Amino acid sequence: MGTYKVNSINYNAPLRIQKVSFFYPNGGLQVRSTDFLDSSDHTTWYLVAPSSNNLQLNGMVNGGNYEYQVNNNQLYYRRVNATTIQAPPIKFGAPVLGTWTVSPFVLNSSVSESYFTMYDGANKCFFLYNAETSLLIPTNRPDVANSHFAPYTGVASALHPTTGSGFDTGDSTWLYQFPTGTSLTNNITTGRFLLTAAKLPGINTAAMFACPTFLALPGKFYYVNSNRIYTATVATLANSAATVGYTFPAGTVIKAMKVFKAGYVTAPATDGRVLVVATDETASGGGHKVYFLNLSATGDINATPANVYTGFDKIVDISFKKGLGL
């Protein structure tokens, strides 16, 4: 089928249900979470089937109601809770339409499972959506490109020093950190970090990223360049810098990298403190592997892997699946 993504979604723990699905070109397959036997495919997931399928993202807030999906750069969602499961099937509704082209990344609110912060890939701007009310936030803003948020009211010096905008317009890379709540006043004067190739080698062509969520902001993050994982320490102005955190054999292709977040109600001590990496080391004769790399209290990568698993065929993605009800 050419599978390119695997999803493992944990619904509210007392429901004791999970969703495990695989995306492939022009469709997707859901399997039973207990034995991985076939369950359903994309033709049964929607009230009205999309004209075409390019499944990009599927997720939800752990323990929440709203499961979201990005297909063809459009947002779909459905409610999965103790009430709706009594009348299956539970289908995705019509796509949420607007001036935006939804990128396949969703920032969940830190205080509500119905608020989604998303990025408009066509107009290069963020917007905040409330799935409970089907409204943009703030509600008094029109659905006009680049006008979904309230106008910036912070000090001018917090913006880009030469363009006067909040984002760089050149070929450099910037990191932005902002709160994901139920509203955004758009007056933030901090959380903007220039990442220079001189101090973060390969940052402008980095293939993938991961963040250790247990560190206080601005914290650290990890990125992949060639056969290396770099540990980047975020600092003000242009002072962020990176060092090599882990090096794989020459020719290694890093296929996936994620910080372990299993979604347990009672998180284990390792939750958020292990970097899981899938590799293709066939160039050096090592085959396909999955590494568990422990993270120190300061977010550094332990030089000795906690575990290395072998015997895989081609790996395209990794996901974490917890026990039902845990």
Phi and psi restraints in degrees (value plus and minus 20) as a CYANA .aco file:
   2 GLY   PHI      56.4    96.4
   2 GLY   PSI      21.3    61.3
   3 THR   PHI     -76.5   -36.5
   3 THR   PSI     115.2   155.2
   4 TYR   PHI    -143.8  -103.8
   4 TYR   PSI     -26.8    13.2
   5 LYS   PHI    -175.2  -135.2
   5 LYS   PSI     122.5   162.5
   6 VAL   PHI    -142.6  -102.6
   6 VAL   PSI     119.3   159.3
   7 ASN   PHI    -144.5  -104.5
   7 ASN   PSI     119.4   159.4
   8 SER   PHI    -150.9  -110.9
   8 SER   PSI      92.1   132.1
   9 ILE   PHI    -132.8   -92.8
   9 ILE   PSI     109.7   149.7
  10 ASN   PHI    -122.6   -82.6
  10 ASN   PSI      98.1   138.1
  11 TYR   PHI    -102.6   -62.6
  11 TYR   PSI    -198.6  -158.6
  12 ASN   PHI     -68.3   -28.3
  12 ASN   PSI     106.2   146.2
  13 ALA   PHI     -71.7   -31.7
  13 ALA   PSI     -62.3   -22.3
  14 PRO   PHI     -82.4   -42.4
  14 PRO   PSI     -40.3    -0.3
  15 LEU   PHI     -91.5   -51.5
  15 LEU   PSI     -44.3    -4.3
  16 ARG   PHI      35.3    75.3
  16 ARG   PSI      24.7    64.7
  17 ILE   PHI    -154.1  -114.1
  17 ILE   PSI     129.5   169.5
  18 GLN   PHI    -155.7  -115.7
  18 GLN   PSI     143.1   183.1
  19 LYS   PHI    -145.2  -105.2
  19 LYS   PSI     103.5   143.5
  20 VAL   PHI    -139.9   -99.9
  20 VAL   PSI     102.2   142.2
  21 SER   PHI    -159.1  -119.1
  21 SER   PSI     139.0   179.0
  22 PHE   PHI    -147.8  -107.8
  22 PHE   PSI     112.7   152.7
  23 PHE   PHI    -119.4   -79.4
  23 PHE   PSI     118.4   158.4
  24 TYR   PHI    -159.0  -119.0
  24 TYR   PSI     146.7   186.7
  25 PRO   PHI     -73.9   -33.9
  25 PRO   PSI     104.1   144.1
  26 ASN   PHI      51.5    91.5
  26 ASN   PSI      -2.2    37.8
  27 GLY   PHI     156.2   196.2
  27 GLY   PSI    -192.2  -152.2
  28 GLY   PHI    -177.2  -137.2
  28 GLY   PSI     140.0   180.0
  29 LEU   PHI    -152.8  -112.8
  29 LEU   PSI     110.1   150.1
  30 GLN   PHI    -122.1   -82.1
  30 GLN   PSI     117.2   157.2
  31 VAL   PHI    -139.0   -99.0
  31 VAL   PSI     138.9   178.9
  32 ARG   PHI     -87.4   -47.4
  32 ARG   PSI     114.5   154.5
  33 SER   PHI     -93.1   -53.1
  33 SER   PSI     -33.4     6.6
  34 THR   PHI    -108.6   -68.6
  34 THR   PSI     -56.1   -16.1
  35 ASP   PHI    -154.1  -114.1
  35 ASP   PSI     -19.0    21.0
  36 PHE   PHI      42.8    82.8
  36 PHE   PSI       2.7    42.7
  37 LEU   PHI     -99.0   -59.0
  37 LEU   PSI     136.1   176.1
  38 ASP   PHI     -76.3   -36.3
  38 ASP   PSI     122.4   162.4
  39 SER   PHI    -145.7  -105.7
  39 SER   PSI     -75.0   -35.0
  40 SER   PHI    -180.1  -140.1
  40 SER   PSI     145.5   185.5
  41 ASP   PHI    -143.9  -103.9
  41 ASP   PSI     159.1   199.1
  42 HIS   PHI     -79.5   -39.5
  42 HIS   PSI     -41.8    -1.8
  43 THR   PHI     -88.1   -48.1
  43 THR   PSI     -33.2     6.8
  44 THR   PHI    -132.5   -92.5
  44 THR   PSI     -13.0    27.0
  45 TRP   PHI    -108.9   -68.9
  45 TRP   PSI     -35.0     5.0
  46 TYR   PHI    -141.2  -101.2
  46 TYR   PSI     129.9   169.9
  47 LEU   PHI     -84.4   -44.4
  47 LEU   PSI     -63.2   -23.2
  48 VAL   PHI    -146.8  -106.8
  48 VAL   PSI      99.2   139.2
  49 ALA   PHI     -84.2   -44.2
  49 ALA   PSI     115.5   155.5
  50 PRO   PHI     -81.1   -41.1
  50 PRO   PSI     134.8   174.8
  51 SER   PHI     -86.0   -46.0
  51 SER   PSI     -47.4    -7.4
  52 SER   PHI    -171.3  -131.3
  52 SER   PSI     143.4   183.4
  53 ASN   PHI    -142.6  -102.6
  53 ASN   PSI     100.8   140.8
  54 ASN   PHI    -156.8  -116.8
  54 ASN   PSI      58.5    98.5
  55 LEU   PHI     -91.3   -51.3
  55 LEU   PSI     103.0   143.0
  56 GLN   PHI    -137.2   -97.2
  56 GLN   PSI     -51.1   -11.1
  57 LEU   PHI    -176.8  -136.8
  57 LEU   PSI     124.1   164.1
  58 ASN   PHI    -168.3  -128.3
  58 ASN   PSI     106.8   146.8
  59 GLY   PHI    -188.6  -148.6
  59 GLY   PSI    -199.0  -159.0
  60 MET   PHI    -186.7  -146.7
  60 MET   PSI     143.5   183.5
  61 VAL   PHI     -93.0   -53.0
  61 VAL   PSI     111.0   151.0
  62 ASN   PHI     -78.3   -38.3
  62 ASN   PSI     103.9   143.9
  63 GLY   PHI      64.3   104.3
  63 GLY   PSI     -15.4    24.6
  64 GLY   PHI    -113.7   -73.7
  64 GLY   PSI    -187.4  -147.4
  65 ASN   PHI    -125.6   -85.6
  65 ASN   PSI     -51.4   -11.4
  66 TYR   PHI    -118.8   -78.8
  66 TYR   PSI      92.3   132.3
  67 GLU   PHI    -113.5   -73.5
  67 GLU   PSI     109.2   149.2
  68 TYR   PHI    -135.6   -95.6
  68 TYR   PSI     136.6   176.6
  69 GLN   PHI    -164.4  -124.4
  69 GLN   PSI     120.0   160.0
  70 VAL   PHI    -131.5   -91.5
  70 VAL   PSI      98.2   138.2
  71 ASN   PHI    -151.2  -111.2
  71 ASN   PSI     105.9   145.9
  72 ASN   PHI      34.9    74.9
  72 ASN   PSI      17.3    57.3
  73 ASN   PHI      41.0    81.0
  73 ASN   PSI       8.7    48.7
  74 GLN   PHI    -144.6  -104.6
  74 GLN   PSI     126.7   166.7
  75 LEU   PHI    -112.1   -72.1
  75 LEU   PSI     110.4   150.4
  76 TYR   PHI    -143.7  -103.7
  76 TYR   PSI     132.2   172.2
  77 TYR   PHI    -174.2  -134.2
  77 TYR   PSI     143.3   183.3
  78 ARG   PHI    -168.5  -128.5
  78 ARG   PSI     138.3   178.3
  79 ARG   PHI    -119.3   -79.3
  79 ARG   PSI     107.2   147.2
  80 VAL   PHI    -143.7  -103.7
  80 VAL   PSI      86.7   126.7
  81 ASN   PHI    -171.3  -131.3
  81 ASN   PSI    -195.3  -155.3
  82 ALA   PHI     -82.7   -42.7
  82 ALA   PSI     -44.7    -4.7
  83 THR   PHI    -103.4   -63.4
  83 THR   PSI     -68.3   -28.3
  84 THR   PHI     -90.0   -50.0
  84 THR   PSI     -47.4    -7.4
  85 ILE   PHI     -92.5   -52.5
  85 ILE   PSI     -30.4     9.6
  86 GLN   PHI     -99.0   -59.0
  86 GLN   PSI     -29.9    10.1
  87 ALA   PHI    -154.5  -114.5
  87 ALA   PSI      46.3    86.3
  88 PRO   PHI     -91.3   -51.3
  88 PRO   PSI     142.6   182.6
  89 PRO   PHI    -102.2   -62.2
  89 PRO   PSI     132.3   172.3
  90 ILE   PHI    -120.4   -80.4
  90 ILE   PSI      93.8   133.8
  91 LYS   PHI    -130.7   -90.7
  91 LYS   PSI     137.3   177.3
  92 PHE   PHI     -93.4   -53.4
  92 PHE   PSI     118.7   158.7
  93 GLY   PHI    -100.5   -60.5
  93 GLY   PSI    -183.9  -143.9
  94 ALA   PHI     -88.5   -48.5
  94 ALA   PSI     136.2   176.2
  95 PRO   PHI     -85.6   -45.6
  95 PRO   PSI     130.3   170.3
  96 VAL   PHI     -99.9   -59.9
  96 VAL   PSI      94.4   134.4
  97 LEU   PHI    -118.3   -78.3
  97 LEU   PSI     125.1   165.1
  98 GLY   PHI    -189.9  -149.9
  98 GLY   PSI    -187.2  -147.2
  99 THR   PHI     -98.1   -58.1
  99 THR   PSI     -25.3    14.7
 100 TRP   PHI    -111.6   -71.6
 100 TRP   PSI     142.3   182.3
 101 THR   PHI    -138.8   -98.8
 101 THR   PSI      86.4   126.4
 102 VAL   PHI     -90.6   -50.6
 102 VAL   PSI     105.2   145.2
 103 SER   PHI     -98.0   -58.0
 103 SER   PSI     131.7   171.7
 104 PRO   PHI     -98.5   -58.5
 104 PRO   PSI      32.9    72.9
 105 PHE   PHI    -162.3  -122.3
 105 PHE   PSI     112.2   152.2
 106 VAL   PHI    -149.1  -109.1
 106 VAL   PSI     109.0   149.0
 107 LEU   PHI    -119.2   -79.2
 107 LEU   PSI      94.5   134.5
 108 ASN   PHI     -96.9   -56.9
 108 ASN   PSI     126.0   166.0
 109 SER   PHI     -84.3   -44.3
 109 SER   PSI     126.4   166.4
 110 SER   PHI     -99.1   -59.1
 110 SER   PSI     -30.5     9.5
 111 VAL   PHI    -149.0  -109.0
 111 VAL   PSI     -25.8    14.2
 112 SER   PHI    -170.2  -130.2
 112 SER   PSI     116.9   156.9
 113 GLU   PHI    -104.8   -64.8
 113 GLU   PSI     -21.9    18.1
 114 SER   PHI    -121.7   -81.7
 114 SER   PSI     -23.0    17.0
 115 TYR   PHI    -122.0   -82.0
 115 TYR   PSI     104.3   144.3
 116 PHE   PHI    -138.4   -98.4
 116 PHE   PSI     104.9   144.9
 117 THR   PHI    -116.6   -76.6
 117 THR   PSI     104.2   144.2
 118 MET   PHI    -150.0  -110.0
 118 MET   PSI     148.9   188.9
 119 TYR   PHI    -138.0   -98.0
 119 TYR   PSI     110.0   150.0
 120 ASP   PHI    -107.0   -67.0
 120 ASP   PSI      83.6   123.6
 121 GLY   PHI     -88.6   -48.6
 121 GLY   PSI     -46.1    -6.1
 122 ALA   PHI     -97.6   -57.6
 122 ALA   PSI     -61.9   -21.9
 123 ASN   PHI    -123.9   -83.9
 123 ASN   PSI     -19.1    20.9
 124 LYS   PHI      37.4    77.4
 124 LYS   PSI      36.2    76.2
 125 CYS   PHI    -173.1  -133.1
 125 CYS   PSI     137.8   177.8
 126 PHE   PHI    -111.1   -71.1
 126 PHE   PSI     136.6   176.6
 127 PHE   PHI    -167.8  -127.8
 127 PHE   PSI     135.0   175.0
 128 LEU   PHI    -136.0   -96.0
 128 LEU   PSI     108.5   148.5
 129 TYR   PHI    -145.6  -105.6
 129 TYR   PSI     116.8   156.8
 130 ASN   PHI    -124.0   -84.0
 130 ASN   PSI      89.0   129.0
 131 ALA   PHI     -89.8   -49.8
 131 ALA   PSI     -44.7    -4.7
 132 GLU   PHI     -87.3   -47.3
 132 GLU   PSI     -59.8   -19.8
 133 THR   PHI    -127.6   -87.6
 133 THR   PSI     -25.9    14.1
 134 SER   PHI      38.0    78.0
 134 SER   PSI      22.1    62.1
 135 LEU   PHI    -149.5  -109.5
 135 LEU   PSI     129.9   169.9
 136 LEU   PHI     -96.0   -56.0
 136 LEU   PSI     130.9   170.9
 137 ILE   PHI    -137.3   -97.3
 137 ILE   PSI     107.3   147.3
 138 PRO   PHI     -93.7   -53.7
 138 PRO   PSI     132.2   172.2
 139 THR   PHI     -92.4   -52.4
 139 THR   PSI     -35.3     4.7
 140 ASN   PHI    -109.7   -69.7
 140 ASN   PSI     -16.8    23.2
 141 ARG   PHI    -112.8   -72.8
 141 ARG   PSI     121.7   161.7
 142 PRO   PHI     -96.9   -56.9
 142 PRO   PSI     139.6   179.6
 143 ASP   PHI    -102.3   -62.3
 143 ASP   PSI      53.8    93.8
 144 VAL   PHI    -146.1  -106.1
 144 VAL   PSI     113.9   153.9
 145 ALA   PHI     -70.6   -30.6
 145 ALA   PSI     113.5   153.5
 146 ASN   PHI      47.0    87.0
 146 ASN   PSI      -6.1    33.9
 147 SER   PHI    -146.4  -106.4
 147 SER   PSI      -4.3    35.7
 148 HIS   PHI     -95.0   -55.0
 148 HIS   PSI     -53.3   -13.3
 149 PHE   PHI    -110.0   -70.0
 149 PHE   PSI     137.7   177.7
 150 ALA   PHI     -82.1   -42.1
 150 ALA   PSI     128.5   168.5
 151 PRO   PHI     -77.2   -37.2
 151 PRO   PSI     128.3   168.3
 152 TYR   PHI     -82.8   -42.8
 152 TYR   PSI     110.8   150.8
 153 THR   PHI    -142.1  -102.1
 153 THR   PSI      -9.9    30.1
 154 GLY   PHI     -99.3   -59.3
 154 GLY   PSI    -198.2  -158.2
 155 VAL   PHI     -93.8   -53.8
 155 VAL   PSI     125.7   165.7
 156 ALA   PHI     -80.3   -40.3
 156 ALA   PSI     -52.0   -12.0
 157 SER   PHI     -86.5   -46.5
 157 SER   PSI     -34.7     5.3
 158 ALA   PHI    -100.2   -60.2
 158 ALA   PSI     -32.7     7.3
 159 LEU   PHI    -107.5   -67.5
 159 LEU   PSI     156.2   196.2
 160 HIS   PHI     -77.7   -37.7
 160 HIS   PSI     110.4   150.4
 161 PRO   PHI     -85.8   -45.8
 161 PRO   PSI     -41.7    -1.7
 162 THR   PHI    -131.0   -91.0
 162 THR   PSI     -51.6   -11.6
 163 THR   PHI    -116.3   -76.3
 163 THR   PSI     -39.1     0.9
 164 GLY   PHI      56.6    96.6
 164 GLY   PSI     -11.0    29.0
 165 SER   PHI    -127.4   -87.4
 165 SER   PSI     148.4   188.4
 166 GLY   PHI    -102.2   -62.2
 166 GLY   PSI     -28.4    11.6
 167 PHE   PHI    -147.9  -107.9
 167 PHE   PSI     127.3   167.3
 168 ASP   PHI     -92.8   -52.8
 168 ASP   PSI     125.4   165.4
 169 THR   PHI    -128.9   -88.9
 169 THR   PSI     -16.5    23.5
 170 GLY   PHI    -115.4   -75.4
 170 GLY   PSI    -169.2  -129.2
 171 ASP   PHI    -126.4   -86.4
 171 ASP   PSI      -4.1    35.9
 172 SER   PHI    -108.9   -68.9
 172 SER   PSI     154.0   194.0
 173 THR   PHI    -136.7   -96.7
 173 THR   PSI     117.0   157.0
 174 TRP   PHI    -144.8  -104.8
 174 TRP   PSI     126.8   166.8
 175 LEU   PHI    -130.4   -90.4
 175 LEU   PSI     112.2   152.2
 176 TYR   PHI    -141.9  -101.9
 176 TYR   PSI     115.1   155.1
 177 GLN   PHI    -144.9  -104.9
 177 GLN   PSI     107.6   147.6
 178 PHE   PHI    -168.5  -128.5
 178 PHE   PSI     136.9   176.9
 179 PRO   PHI     -91.4   -51.4
 179 PRO   PSI     123.2   163.2
 180 THR   PHI    -132.3   -92.3
 180 THR   PSI      65.7   105.7
 181 GLY   PHI    -132.1   -92.1
 181 GLY   PSI    -163.3  -123.3
 182 THR   PHI    -122.2   -82.2
 182 THR   PSI     -19.4    20.6
 183 SER   PHI    -180.8  -140.8
 183 SER   PSI     136.9   176.9
 184 LEU   PHI    -154.4  -114.4
 184 LEU   PSI      99.3   139.3
 185 THR   PHI    -100.1   -60.1
 185 THR   PSI     -31.9     8.1
 186 ASN   PHI      38.2    78.2
 186 ASN   PSI      27.1    67.1
 187 ASN   PHI    -151.1  -111.1
 187 ASN   PSI       0.6    40.6
 188 ILE   PHI     -86.7   -46.7
 188 ILE   PSI     114.0   154.0
 189 THR   PHI    -132.8   -92.8
 189 THR   PSI     -18.1    21.9
 190 THR   PHI    -148.5  -108.5
 190 THR   PSI     159.4   199.4
 191 GLY   PHI      68.8   108.8
 191 GLY   PSI      -2.4    37.6
 192 ARG   PHI    -138.0   -98.0
 192 ARG   PSI     100.8   140.8
 193 PHE   PHI    -151.8  -111.8
 193 PHE   PSI     104.0   144.0
 194 LEU   PHI    -100.9   -60.9
 194 LEU   PSI     109.0   149.0
 195 LEU   PHI    -130.6   -90.6
 195 LEU   PSI      88.6   128.6
 196 THR   PHI    -118.2   -78.2
 196 THR   PSI     124.2   164.2
 197 ALA   PHI     -84.5   -44.5
 197 ALA   PSI     -45.1    -5.1
 198 ALA   PHI     -85.8   -45.8
 198 ALA   PSI     -55.1   -15.1
 199 LYS   PHI    -124.1   -84.1
 199 LYS   PSI     -37.3     2.7
 200 LEU   PHI    -148.9  -108.9
 200 LEU   PSI      66.8   106.8
 201 PRO   PHI     -75.6   -35.6
 201 PRO   PSI     110.3   150.3
 202 GLY   PHI      55.3    95.3
 202 GLY   PSI     -10.1    29.9
 203 ILE   PHI     -84.7   -44.7
 203 ILE   PSI     -53.6   -13.6
 204 ASN   PHI     -93.4   -53.4
 204 ASN   PSI     -33.5     6.5
 205 THR   PHI    -144.2  -104.2
 205 THR   PSI       0.8    40.8
 206 ALA   PHI     -79.3   -39.3
 206 ALA   PSI     119.6   159.6
 207 ALA   PHI    -107.9   -67.9
 207 ALA   PSI     -51.0   -11.0
 208 MET   PHI    -180.2  -140.2
 208 MET   PSI     142.0   182.0
 209 PHE   PHI    -156.7  -116.7
 209 PHE   PSI     137.1   177.1
 210 ALA   PHI    -172.1  -132.1
 210 ALA   PSI     131.4   171.4
 211 CYS   PHI    -147.3  -107.3
 211 CYS   PSI     114.6   154.6
 212 PRO   PHI    -103.5   -63.5
 212 PRO   PSI      93.4   133.4
 213 THR   PHI     -99.5   -59.5
 213 THR   PSI     -25.1    14.9
 214 PHE   PHI    -108.2   -68.2
 214 PHE   PSI     -27.3    12.7
 215 LEU   PHI    -108.3   -68.3
 215 LEU   PSI     125.8   165.8
 216 ALA   PHI     -89.6   -49.6
 216 ALA   PSI     124.2   164.2
 217 LEU   PHI     -88.0   -48.0
 217 LEU   PSI     126.9   166.9
 218 PRO   PHI    -100.2   -60.2
 218 PRO   PSI     -34.0     6.0
 219 GLY   PHI      48.3    88.3
 219 GLY   PSI    -171.3  -131.3
 220 LYS   PHI    -156.1  -116.1
 220 LYS   PSI     147.5   187.5
 221 PHE   PHI    -170.6  -130.6
 221 PHE   PSI     147.9   187.9
 222 TYR   PHI    -140.4  -100.4
 222 TYR   PSI     123.6   163.6
 223 TYR   PHI    -162.0  -122.0
 223 TYR   PSI     138.3   178.3
 224 VAL   PHI    -127.2   -87.2
 224 VAL   PSI     111.2   151.2
 225 ASN   PHI    -158.8  -118.8
 225 ASN   PSI      95.0   135.0
 226 SER   PHI      40.6    80.6
 226 SER   PSI    -147.0  -107.0
 227 ASN   PHI    -118.5   -78.5
 227 ASN   PSI       0.1    40.1
 228 ARG   PHI    -142.1  -102.1
 228 ARG   PSI     128.0   168.0
 229 ILE   PHI    -127.7   -87.7
 229 ILE   PSI     105.2   145.2
 230 TYR   PHI    -120.6   -80.6
 230 TYR   PSI     123.5   163.5
 231 THR   PHI    -122.8   -82.8
 231 THR   PSI      96.8   136.8
 232 ALA   PHI    -123.8   -83.8
 232 ALA   PSI     108.8   148.8
 233 THR   PHI    -120.4   -80.4
 233 THR   PSI     100.0   140.0
 234 VAL   PHI    -102.8   -62.8
 234 VAL   PSI     113.0   153.0
 235 ALA   PHI    -163.1  -123.1
 235 ALA   PSI     145.0   185.0
 236 THR   PHI     -86.2   -46.2
 236 THR   PSI     141.8   181.8
 237 LEU   PHI      33.0    73.0
 237 LEU   PSI    -147.1  -107.1
 238 ALA   PHI    -128.5   -88.5
 238 ALA   PSI      10.9    50.9
 239 ASN   PHI    -115.0   -75.0
 239 ASN   PSI     -20.8    19.2
 240 SER   PHI     -80.9   -40.9
 240 SER   PSI     122.0   162.0
 241 ALA   PHI    -165.7  -125.7
 241 ALA   PSI     137.5   177.5
 242 ALA   PHI    -153.8  -113.8
 242 ALA   PSI     129.4   169.4
 243 THR   PHI    -148.2  -108.2
 243 THR   PSI     138.8   178.8
 244 VAL   PHI     -87.5   -47.5
 244 VAL   PSI     101.7   141.7
 245 GLY   PHI    -113.0   -73.0
 245 GLY   PSI     -52.6   -12.6
 246 TYR   PHI    -180.2  -140.2
 246 TYR   PSI     117.8   157.8
 247 THR   PHI    -140.0  -100.0
 247 THR   PSI     108.3   148.3
 248 PHE   PHI    -117.3   -77.3
 248 PHE   PSI     146.5   186.5
 249 PRO   PHI     -75.3   -35.3
 249 PRO   PSI     130.4   170.4
 250 ALA   PHI     -74.3   -34.3
 250 ALA   PSI     118.2   158.2
 251 GLY   PHI      69.0   109.0
 251 GLY   PSI     -26.2    13.8
 252 THR   PHI     -85.1   -45.1
 252 THR   PSI     115.8   155.8
 253 VAL   PHI    -126.6   -86.6
 253 VAL   PSI      98.1   138.1
 254 ILE   PHI    -103.0   -63.0
 254 ILE   PSI      98.1   138.1
 255 LYS   PHI    -111.2   -71.2
 255 LYS   PSI     -51.3   -11.3
 256 ALA   PHI    -178.8  -138.8
 256 ALA   PSI     128.8   168.8
 257 MET   PHI    -168.8  -128.8
 257 MET   PSI     102.0   142.0
 258 LYS   PHI    -163.9  -123.9
 258 LYS   PSI     125.8   165.8
 259 VAL   PHI     -99.7   -59.7
 259 VAL   PSI     111.4   151.4
 260 PHE   PHI     -83.3   -43.3
 260 PHE   PSI      95.7   135.7
 261 LYS   PHI    -158.2  -118.2
 261 LYS   PSI      76.3   116.3
 262 ALA   PHI    -102.1   -62.1
 262 ALA   PSI     -37.8     2.2
 263 GLY   PHI      64.6   104.6
 263 GLY   PSI      -4.1    35.9
 264 TYR   PHI     -86.7   -46.7
 264 TYR   PSI     125.3   165.3
 265 VAL   PHI     -80.4   -40.4
 265 VAL   PSI     -65.4   -25.4
 266 THR   PHI    -123.6   -83.6
 266 THR   PSI      83.7   123.7
 267 ALA   PHI     -86.9   -46.9
 267 ALA   PSI     116.4   156.4
 268 PRO   PHI     -91.4   -51.4
 268 PRO   PSI     144.5   184.5
 269 ALA   PHI     -80.9   -40.9
 269 ALA   PSI     -44.7    -4.7
 270 THR   PHI    -105.8   -65.8
 270 THR   PSI     -27.4    12.6
 271 ASP   PHI     -81.8   -41.8
 271 ASP   PSI     102.6   142.6
 272 GLY   PHI      58.8    98.8
 272 GLY   PSI     -19.1    20.9
 273 ARG   PHI    -140.7  -100.7
 273 ARG   PSI      -1.5    38.5
 274 VAL   PHI    -154.0  -114.0
 274 VAL   PSI     110.6   150.6
 275 LEU   PHI    -116.8   -76.8
 275 LEU   PSI      99.8   139.8
 276 VAL   PHI    -124.7   -84.7
 276 VAL   PSI     106.0   146.0
 277 VAL   PHI    -150.6  -110.6
 277 VAL   PSI     110.2   150.2
 278 ALA   PHI    -124.9   -84.9
 278 ALA   PSI     115.4   155.4
 279 THR   PHI    -150.5  -110.5
 279 THR   PSI     136.9   176.9
 280 ASP   PHI    -135.5   -95.5
 280 ASP   PSI      84.1   124.1
 281 GLU   PHI    -130.7   -90.7
 281 GLU   PSI       7.9    47.9
 282 THR   PHI     -84.8   -44.8
 282 THR   PSI     -46.5    -6.5
 283 ALA   PHI     -82.9   -42.9
 283 ALA   PSI     -49.8    -9.8
 284 SER   PHI    -126.6   -86.6
 284 SER   PSI     -10.7    29.3
 285 GLY   PHI      64.0   104.0
 285 GLY   PSI      -9.7    30.3
 286 GLY   PHI    -111.3   -71.3
 286 GLY   PSI     -27.1    12.9
 287 GLY   PHI      51.9    91.9
 287 GLY   PSI    -170.6  -130.6
 288 HIS   PHI    -130.3   -90.3
 288 HIS   PSI     112.6   152.6
 289 LYS   PHI    -157.7  -117.7
 289 LYS   PSI     141.8   181.8
 290 VAL   PHI    -147.7  -107.7
 290 VAL   PSI     105.2   145.2
 291 TYR   PHI    -127.0   -87.0
 291 TYR   PSI     120.5   160.5
 292 PHE   PHI    -130.0   -90.0
 292 PHE   PSI      90.8   130.8
 293 LEU   PHI    -130.1   -90.1
 293 LEU   PSI      95.5   135.5
 294 ASN   PHI     -88.2   -48.2
 294 ASN   PSI     127.6   167.6
 295 LEU   PHI    -129.5   -89.5
 295 LEU   PSI     117.1   157.1
 296 SER   PHI     -95.1   -55.1
 296 SER   PSI     154.6   194.6
 297 ALA   PHI     -81.6   -41.6
 297 ALA   PSI     -41.3    -1.3
 298 THR   PHI    -122.2   -82.2
 298 THR   PSI     -12.6    27.4
 299 GLY   PHI      67.8   107.8
 299 GLY   PSI     -11.3    28.7
 300 ASP   PHI    -101.8   -61.8
 300 ASP   PSI     132.5   172.5
 301 ILE   PHI    -106.8   -66.8
 301 ILE   PSI     108.0   148.0
 302 ASN   PHI     -86.2   -46.2
 302 ASN   PSI     112.3   152.3
 303 ALA   PHI     -87.3   -47.3
 303 ALA   PSI     -42.4    -2.4
 304 THR   PHI    -127.4   -87.4
 304 THR   PSI      97.6   137.6
 305 PRO   PHI     -79.5   -39.5
 305 PRO   PSI     122.7   162.7
 306 ALA   PHI     -90.0   -50.0
 306 ALA   PSI     -58.1   -18.1
 307 ASN   PHI    -171.5  -131.5
 307 ASN   PSI     127.7   167.7
 308 VAL   PHI    -152.2  -112.2
 308 VAL   PSI     101.9   141.9
 309 TYR   PHI    -128.4   -88.4
 309 TYR   PSI     116.2   156.2
 310 THR   PHI    -145.3  -105.3
 310 THR   PSI    -198.2  -158.2
 311 GLY   PHI      70.9   110.9
 311 GLY   PSI     -11.0    29.0
 312 PHE   PHI    -105.4   -65.4
 312 PHE   PSI     136.3   176.3
 313 ASP   PHI    -106.6   -66.6
 313 ASP   PSI    -183.7  -143.7
 314 LYS   PHI     -74.0   -34.0
 314 LYS   PSI     109.6   149.6
 315 ILE   PHI    -125.7   -85.7
 315 ILE   PSI     110.8   150.8
 316 VAL   PHI    -134.4   -94.4
 316 VAL   PSI     -42.2    -2.2
 317 ASP   PHI    -184.2  -144.2
 317 ASP   PSI     143.1   183.1
 318 ILE   PHI    -154.4  -114.4
 318 ILE   PSI     129.3   169.3
 319 SER   PHI    -167.5  -127.5
 319 SER   PSI     137.6   177.6
 320 PHE   PHI    -128.8   -88.8
 320 PHE   PSI     112.6   152.6
 321 LYS   PHI    -145.2  -105.2
 321 LYS   PSI      99.3   139.3
 322 LYS   PHI    -110.9   -70.9
 322 LYS   PSI     153.5   193.5
 323 GLY   PHI     -94.5   -54.5
 323 GLY   PSI     128.8   168.8
 324 LEU   PHI     -81.4   -41.4
 324 LEU   PSI     114.1   154.1
 325 GLY   PHI      58.2    98.2
 325 GLY   PSI     -17.5    22.5
